[in-house]
Amino acid sequence: MANDTEKMIIAASRLLPKDTGVYVGTGMPLLASVLALNTHAPDLLLVYEGGGVGGKPTGRLPIQVSESLTYENGVTVGSMDYVMSLAQAGWIRYGFLGGAQIDQYGNLNTTVIGDWEKPKVRLPGSGGGADIASLCERTIIIMGQDKRKFVYQLDFLTSPGYLNGPGSRTKAGLPANTGPYRVITQIGVYGFAEKTKKMTLLHLFEGHTLEDVQANSSFPIEIAPDWSYLEPPTAAELETLRTLDPDGVVIA
């Protein structure tokens, strides 16, 4: 039986095509990308935030994205500004993000909870998040879902989603045809409506209901008319995932 974290990682892994580049951060994004590499997408190009390009670690899972293991079997060893420039040049199609808060347009806060001058919590900040959200063609967001995290108004805008709705990204000078693609939580998988750019439920994890979607959000979430339940993790996916993280660094 898969736990919530395992379900989220496998769902994220399945979204990655076999012939594209993905910008990889620490934690669930890293494990999802390496899982895809070891299952359906052996030619997936992993670009690590710490500067490695094309690394295919064969030993233990790297704990973070600047670790030397991310360079194993790789194409090149660069720097953070170098791999950011690859996204700026339009060569990295997918990027992973997390957040402490998200709104209906996929905008993210990873900076502060509360007032900027006197915050309740000071968070890590952007790191490469704003670059990924601004420059990658499709961003996949992985985070827990409850009313404190799915909010009407962010306490701070760190990484842009669709800003204020349709046309906002282009008006702000961001590349055309970019923006949030999917949001994966312990409840389900969400996309964004083409016309309104508002978050929309696409799939539920087994064991959750449509009522759970709204009960865990402070803003209304649209429901796709053809929504469905996600296919549960296969035995092969679970076995590979647990082999990649035997010490439970991410999936504990």
MOCOR-V640763 format. One record per residue. N is the residue number from 1. SS is DSSP state (~ for helix, > for strand, _ for the rest). Layout:
BEGIN
n->N ss->SS
n->N ss->SS
END
This chain:
BEGIN
n->1 ss->_
n->2 ss->_
n->3 ss->_
n->4 ss->~
n->5 ss->~
n->6 ss->~
n->7 ss->~
n->8 ss->~
n->9 ss->~
n->10 ss->~
n->11 ss->~
n->12 ss->~
n->13 ss->~
n->14 ss->~
n->15 ss->_
n->16 ss->_
n->17 ss->_
n->18 ss->_
n->19 ss->_
n->20 ss->_
n->21 ss->>
n->22 ss->>
n->23 ss->>
n->24 ss->>
n->25 ss->_
n->26 ss->_
n->27 ss->_
n->28 ss->~
n->29 ss->~
n->30 ss->~
n->31 ss->~
n->32 ss->~
n->33 ss->~
n->34 ss->~
n->35 ss->~
n->36 ss->~
n->37 ss->~
n->38 ss->_
n->39 ss->_
n->40 ss->_
n->41 ss->_
n->42 ss->_
n->43 ss->_
n->44 ss->_
n->45 ss->>
n->46 ss->>
n->47 ss->>
n->48 ss->>
n->49 ss->_
n->50 ss->_
n->51 ss->_
n->52 ss->>
n->53 ss->>
n->54 ss->_
n->55 ss->_
n->56 ss->_
n->57 ss->_
n->58 ss->_
n->59 ss->_
n->60 ss->_
n->61 ss->_
n->62 ss->_
n->63 ss->_
n->64 ss->_
n->65 ss->_
n->66 ss->_
n->67 ss->_
n->68 ss->~
n->69 ss->~
n->70 ss->~
n->71 ss->~
n->72 ss->_
n->73 ss->_
n->74 ss->_
n->75 ss->_
n->76 ss->>
n->77 ss->>
n->78 ss->_
n->79 ss->_
n->80 ss->~
n->81 ss->~
n->82 ss->~
n->83 ss->~
n->84 ss->~
n->85 ss->~
n->86 ss->~
n->87 ss->~
n->88 ss->~
n->89 ss->_
n->90 ss->_
n->91 ss->_
n->92 ss->_
n->93 ss->_
n->94 ss->>
n->95 ss->>
n->96 ss->>
n->97 ss->>
n->98 ss->_
n->99 ss->_
n->100 ss->_
n->101 ss->>
n->102 ss->>
n->103 ss->_
n->104 ss->_
n->105 ss->_
n->106 ss->_
n->107 ss->_
n->108 ss->>
n->109 ss->>
n->110 ss->_
n->111 ss->_
n->112 ss->>
n->113 ss->>
n->114 ss->>
n->115 ss->_
n->116 ss->_
n->117 ss->_
n->118 ss->_
n->119 ss->>
n->120 ss->>
n->121 ss->>
n->122 ss->>
n->123 ss->_
n->124 ss->_
n->125 ss->_
n->126 ss->_
n->127 ss->_
n->128 ss->_
n->129 ss->~
n->130 ss->~
n->131 ss->~
n->132 ss->~
n->133 ss->~
n->134 ss->~
n->135 ss->~
n->136 ss->_
n->137 ss->_
n->138 ss->>
n->139 ss->>
n->140 ss->>
n->141 ss->>
n->142 ss->>
n->143 ss->_
n->144 ss->_
n->145 ss->_
n->146 ss->_
n->147 ss->_
n->148 ss->_
n->149 ss->_
n->150 ss->>
n->151 ss->_
n->152 ss->_
n->153 ss->_
n->154 ss->_
n->155 ss->_
n->156 ss->_
n->157 ss->_
n->158 ss->_
n->159 ss->>
n->160 ss->_
n->161 ss->_
n->162 ss->_
n->163 ss->_
n->164 ss->_
n->165 ss->_
n->166 ss->_
n->167 ss->_
n->168 ss->~
n->169 ss->~
n->170 ss->~
n->171 ss->~
n->172 ss->_
n->173 ss->_
n->174 ss->_
n->175 ss->_
n->176 ss->_
n->177 ss->_
n->178 ss->_
n->179 ss->>
n->180 ss->>
n->181 ss->>
n->182 ss->>
n->183 ss->>
n->184 ss->>
n->185 ss->_
n->186 ss->_
n->187 ss->_
n->188 ss->>
n->189 ss->>
n->190 ss->>
n->191 ss->>
n->192 ss->>
n->193 ss->_
n->194 ss->_
n->195 ss->_
n->196 ss->_
n->197 ss->_
n->198 ss->_
n->199 ss->>
n->200 ss->>
n->201 ss->>
n->202 ss->>
n->203 ss->>
n->204 ss->>
n->205 ss->_
n->206 ss->_
n->207 ss->_
n->208 ss->_
n->209 ss->_
n->210 ss->~
n->211 ss->~
n->212 ss->~
n->213 ss->~
n->214 ss->~
n->215 ss->~
n->216 ss->_
n->217 ss->_
n->218 ss->_
n->219 ss->_
n->220 ss->_
n->221 ss->_
n->222 ss->>
n->223 ss->>
n->224 ss->>
n->225 ss->>
n->226 ss->>
n->227 ss->>
n->228 ss->>
n->229 ss->>
n->230 ss->_
n->231 ss->_
n->232 ss->_
n->233 ss->_
n->234 ss->_
n->235 ss->~
n->236 ss->~
n->237 ss->~
n->238 ss->~
n->239 ss->~
n->240 ss->~
n->241 ss->~
n->242 ss->~
n->243 ss->~
n->244 ss->~
n->245 ss->_
n->246 ss->_
n->247 ss->_
n->248 ss->_
n->249 ss->_
n->250 ss->_
n->251 ss->_
n->252 ss->_
END
